[in-house]
Amino acid sequence: MSRQASSSRDTKETKIEISMEIDGDGTSDCSTGIPFFDHMLDQIGRHGGLDLRVRTEGDLDIDAHHTVEDTGILLGSVLREALGSKEGVRRFASIRVPLDEALVEAVIDLSGRPYLHYEIDPPGEKILGDPPFDPQLMEEFWRALVMSSGISLHLTMIRGRNTHHIIEASAKAFARALRDAVRVEGSGIPSTKGVL
């Protein structure tokens, strides 16, 4: 069974193409025009064991918000399609991931019911780059991804002081929890309802 999908999204604000293979080797090729965000998407691909390709062109002359949120929308949709019926998946997973002084916990349920608990509170300064990255945009990214993928995601900052470290630990924690949750270990649907 090949768990892969690709899709595109074209609006007045963004033009996006994403392809994903869940059972890949972590090969990532992401370009959004926002270097730090590309780095976070690369972390999701690499640590999630996903083959991930993202091409986003957005109205960065206005703001990075549309680019980040719309990428999350399409990434979640592609993930949902690639997962298919979710037969045999572990479904639940959690992990705590450190990055120097930062420690973030991610808990995932491939429930089919979208929910985001986001308790990440970095100091707030923008992350340097061209353009700089506003860390508040990551909450919009995760919310968009969760809503379109139909997963339940809890991200909690246990500790941290450096904004870059906190946001990157969040991306890595999500990726590693996702990698565990999508692992096939049986043949049935892991739900009393018979569907996820």
Secondary structure, DSSP 4 states (H G I P E B T S, - for coil): ---EEEEEEE-SSEEEEEEEESSS---EEEE-S-HHHHHHHHHHHHHHT-EEEEEEEE-TTT-SHHHHHHHHHHHHHHHHHHHTT-TTB--EEEEEEEETTEEEEEEEE--SS-EEEEE-----PPBPSSS-B-TTHHHHHHHHHHHHHT-EEEEEEEE-S-HHHHHHHHHHHHHHHHHHHT-B--SS-SSTTS--
